[in-house]
């Protein structure tokens, strides 16, 4: 059951990062979950585990990390479209 909660919270974090940046995460729901997990890992690595924790995610560092991930993925996708 905790894995299911982690997927849901990871998807919400990825979706929220896309809403904050105004950019869509490629891959829909799966892309949001991946952005949430990678963002949580990156945010925890750089910022530590401070703030409220839900389903094993420190929410504030996870959202900040997911925003960075969404911006990086958007820049890469935009560069690939420009070169194609």
BELWO-V935137 format. One record per helix or strand. SS is the DSSP state (H for helix, E for strand). FROM is the first residue (numbers start at 1). TO is the last residue. Records with the same first field share a line. If there is no record, write none. Layout:
# BELWO-V935137
SS->FROM-TO + FROM-TO
This chain:
# BELWO-V935137
H->2-21 + 28-47 + 59-83
E->53-54 + 57-58
